Each structure stands twice: as structure tokens, then as C-alpha cells.
């Protein structure tokens, strides 16, 4: 929702516990996603690759936030970006289960 997503990351007390890539099984296809696990919710973003190259050939000059993981920094420099896939999942409503690999 537009109105609730504006301040989603604005809490000064919110901590980022872990982040990383994951393959998400969605019905009959696999989605390349990037997860952000905060101390109060899980944010799932869809990884998108920009098909258009920027004007210059040296993408190392694109400014990237230094607090991001090297993997995410590299992905952004290559023209990729993440969009929020769905509403954040509150950790008090999240259930984790171990499953066998397919």
C-alpha cells in the first residue's frame, strides 16, 4: 500500500539482522528474490535486472550505499534493482519450517 510503504524503513530503532538472495517457489516458477530480515519484520524484494545500459561503460562510478553487502553493491552497479514483492511479514506472524530440498 502506498501510504504505509513510505515510512517502512524510517524507524531509527529498527535493526537489519540479515540479508541475502534466495530462490522463491511461486506456483510453477522460481523467483530470484532478495530478503531483508529486520528485528520486527521480513521484507521480500524481487530482483530485477535493467536491460538498458547506462551511458558510460564504467559502471564502477555509480554511487552505492556502503552499508549494503558486496553482493548487493555489485548487483546495483550492474544496473540491477530490487522492488518490494509484497507487504512486509511481521515476525510475530511468521512460522518457519524445515523442508527437504526438491
C-alpha positions in Angstrom: 0.0 0.0 0.0 1.3 3.4 -1.0 0.6 5.2 2.3 2.2 2.5 4.6 5.3 1.9 2.5 6.5 5.5 2.7 7.8 5.1 6.3 8.6 1.3 6.2 12.3 1.8 6.9 12.2 5.0 8.8 12.3 3.6 12.4 15.6 4.6 14.0 15.4 1.7 16.4 14.9 -1.0 13.6 17.9 -3.3 13.1 18.8 -5.2 10.0 19.7 -8.7 11.2 20.4 -10.5 7.9 20.0 -10.1 4.1 20.6 -12.3 1.1 19.5 -13.9 -2.1 17.0 -16.7 -2.2 15.0 -18.6 -4.8 11.3 -18.4 -4.0 9.0 -21.1 -5.4 5.8 -19.4 -6.6 3.3 -21.9 -8.1 5.0 -23.2 -11.2 8.0 -20.9 -11.4 11.1 -19.8 -9.4 11.6 -16.2 -8.5 15.0 -14.7 -7.8 14.4 -12.7 -4.6 16.5 -10.7 -2.1 15.4 -10.9 1.6 15.9 -8.3 4.3 15.4 -9.7 7.8 14.8 -6.9 10.3 14.2 -7.3 14.1 10.5 -6.8 13.6 9.7 -8.0 10.0 10.8 -9.8 6.9 10.9 -7.8 3.6 10.9 -9.8 0.4 12.0 -8.0 -2.7 12.1 -9.1 -6.3 15.4 -8.8 -8.1 15.2 -7.1 -11.5 17.9 -6.5 -14.0 17.9 -3.3 -16.0 18.1 -4.3 -19.7 19.3 -0.8 -20.7 23.0 0.0 -20.0 23.8 3.4 -18.7 25.6 5.9 -20.9 29.1 5.2 -19.8 30.8 1.8 -19.9 32.4 2.3 -16.4 29.6 1.2 -14.0 32.0 1.3 -11.1 31.4 5.0 -10.8 27.7 4.5 -9.9 27.3 5.5 -6.2 26.2 2.7 -3.9 25.4 2.8 -0.2 28.5 1.4 1.6 26.3 -0.4 4.2 25.0 -2.9 1.6 26.6 -6.3 1.2 29.3 -6.5 -1.5 26.9 -8.9 -3.5 24.1 -6.3 -3.5 26.5 -3.4 -4.3 27.8 -5.3 -7.3 24.3 -6.2 -8.5 23.3 -2.5 -8.3 26.4 -1.4 -10.2 25.4 -3.8 -12.9 22.1 -1.9 -13.3 20.0 -4.2 -11.1 17.5 -3.1 -8.6 15.0 -4.6 -6.1 11.3 -3.9 -5.8 9.1 -4.8 -2.9 7.3 -8.0 -3.7 4.6 -7.9 -1.1 3.8 -6.3 2.2 6.4 -6.9 4.9 5.8 -10.0 7.1 5.7 -9.3 10.8 7.9 -11.7 12.7 5.2 -12.4 15.3 3.1 -13.8 12.4 5.9 -15.8 10.7 6.3 -19.5 11.0 9.4 -21.2 9.9 9.6 -24.9 8.9 12.4 -27.1 7.7 11.7 -28.7 4.3 13.6 -31.2 2.3 15.3 -29.8 -0.9 13.4 -30.6 -4.1 
